[in-house]
Amino acid sequence: MSQLMMRRPGWDGLPSIPDRPEGCVLRAAVHGDAEALARLLSSAFPEFHWTAQRVRESLLDDPNVPATFVVAREDGRLLATASAQRIPAYEPDGFLHWVASSPEARGLGLGALVSLAAMHRLRELGFRACRLTTDDERIPAIRTYLRLGFLPVVEDDTHPGRWRALAEQLPDWREAVLAAIGSG
């Protein structure tokens, strides 16, 4: 089944990057983070096999990923990550990619924090809007993306029905989701 797509149609009203929680730092990922990023991404996306090598190839050394951000504790433990990605077929839109939080950090708003850092970087790089892909079962993430200004995009004929089902699980966002897919 294809992933769902969402799009933030520009930067108007983009929230500023919030203060980081006490004892944490928001920073760009570095090569020394590869092992910890692999563990973090594997915990959030168990269906993928993340290794330090894959992190280096897919995030840290990929010229189409101009930035990967992390929230780390002062002791260095990674709590959340998100990347800014360039996909030429979708330009002038940039992509928010590989947003993940560690199990202990879920619900603390760190996914939104790193997402905003990546979105601000995309804006600085001249992208005019932002897209992302997600999965039907990632309800908390979808709720965060809606709060950040993303709306559903219909990319294939399965999407309207899937978004209608999600709208029922997101009552605060039901009208916006249905309007975005033309079912309002």
C-alpha positions in Angstrom: 0.0 0.0 0.0 1.3 3.4 -0.9 2.3 5.9 1.8 0.0 8.9 2.4 1.3 12.3 1.5 0.8 15.6 3.2 1.8 19.1 2.1 2.3 22.4 3.9 1.5 24.9 1.2 4.1 27.6 2.0 5.8 29.1 5.0 3.2 31.7 6.1 2.6 31.2 9.8 5.4 28.8 10.3 5.9 28.6 14.0 9.3 29.5 15.4 11.5 26.7 16.8 10.4 26.2 20.4 12.8 26.2 23.3 14.3 22.8 23.9 13.5 21.0 27.1 15.9 21.5 30.0 18.8 19.1 29.8 18.5 18.8 26.0 20.1 20.3 23.0 18.8 20.7 19.4 21.7 20.3 16.9 22.7 19.1 13.5 23.5 15.4 13.4 27.2 14.5 12.9 28.9 11.4 11.7 29.6 10.4 15.4 25.8 10.1 15.8 25.4 7.3 13.1 25.2 4.4 15.6 22.8 6.2 17.9 20.7 7.4 14.9 20.4 3.8 13.6 19.1 2.7 17.0 16.6 5.6 17.2 15.3 5.1 13.7 15.1 1.3 14.2 13.0 1.8 17.3 10.6 4.2 15.5 10.5 2.2 12.2 11.1 -1.5 13.1 10.1 -2.5 9.6 13.3 -1.0 8.3 16.8 -2.3 9.1 18.8 0.8 10.1 22.6 0.5 10.5 25.2 3.1 11.0 26.3 2.6 7.4 22.7 3.2 6.2 22.4 6.3 8.3 25.7 7.6 6.7 24.6 6.8 3.2 20.9 7.8 3.4 21.2 10.8 5.7 24.6 12.2 6.6 26.4 11.8 3.3 23.4 12.1 0.9 23.7 15.4 -1.1 19.8 15.4 -1.3 19.6 15.5 2.5 21.0 19.0 3.4 20.2 18.6 7.1 19.4 16.1 9.7 18.6 17.4 13.2 18.6 15.7 16.5 17.5 16.4 20.0 20.0 15.0 22.4 20.4 14.9 26.1 23.4 16.6 27.6 24.8 13.1 28.1 24.6 12.6 24.3 21.6 10.2 24.2 19.5 10.9 21.1 15.8 11.5 21.8 14.4 12.6 18.4 15.4 13.3 14.8 14.1 14.7 11.5 15.7 15.4 8.2 15.3 18.0 5.4 15.3 16.3 2.0 15.4 17.4 -1.6 13.4 15.2 -4.1 13.9 16.8 -7.5 10.6 15.5 -8.9 8.8 17.5 -6.3 10.7 20.8 -6.4 10.1 23.6 -5.5 8.7 21.7 -2.5 11.2 20.2 0.0 10.5 17.1 2.1 10.4 16.6 5.9 11.7 13.0 6.2 12.5 10.4 8.8 10.9 12.0 11.8 11.4 9.8 14.9 11.3 10.0 18.6 12.7 7.4 21.1 10.0 5.5 23.0 10.9 7.4 26.2 10.5 10.8 24.5 7.2 10.2 22.7 4.5 12.7 23.6 7.0 15.3 24.7 6.8 17.4 21.6 10.3 16.6 20.4 9.1 15.3 17.0 7.5 18.8 16.4 10.7 20.4 17.6 13.0 18.6 15.1 10.4 18.9 12.4 10.3 22.6 12.8 14.1 22.7 12.6 14.1 20.8 9.4 11.3 22.9 8.0 13.1 26.2 8.8 16.2 24.8 7.0 14.1 24.0 3.9 12.8 27.5 4.0 16.3 28.9 4.3 17.4 26.8 1.3 14.7 28.4 -0.9 12.1 25.7 -1.0 8.6 27.2 -1.3 6.6 24.5 0.5 7.1 21.2 2.4 5.8 17.7 1.9 6.1 14.5 3.8 4.9 10.9 3.6 3.4 8.9 6.4 1.5 5.8 7.2 -2.2 5.3 8.2 -1.3 4.0 11.7 0.9 6.9 12.7 -2.0 8.9 14.2 0.0 10.9 16.8 2.5 11.9 14.0 -0.3 12.9 11.7 -1.9 15.0 14.4 1.5 16.8 14.9 1.8 17.3 11.1 -1.7 18.8 11.0 -0.8 21.2 13.9 2.3 22.2 11.9 0.2 23.2 8.9 0.3 20.1 6.7 -2.8 18.9 4.9 -3.5 15.7 3.1 -2.6 15.3 -0.6 -4.3 12.7 -2.8 -1.7 10.8 -4.7 -3.6 7.7 -5.7 -7.1 6.3 -5.7 -6.7 4.7 -2.3 -6.0 7.9 -0.5 -9.4 9.5 -0.3 -10.9 6.5 1.6 -7.9 6.2 3.8 -8.0 9.9 4.7 -11.8 9.7 5.3 -11.1 6.9 7.8 -8.4 8.9 9.5 -10.6 11.9 9.7 -12.9 9.9 11.9 -10.0 9.2 14.3 -9.0 12.9 14.3 -12.2 14.7 15.3 -10.4 18.0 15.9 -9.1 17.9 12.3 -12.0 16.1 10.6 -13.3 19.1 8.6 -9.8 20.2 7.5 -8.9 16.7 6.4 -12.1 16.2 4.5 -11.9 19.6 2.8 -8.3 19.0 1.8 -9.3 15.8 0.0 -12.4 17.3 -1.6 -14.9 15.4 0.6 -15.9 18.3 2.9 
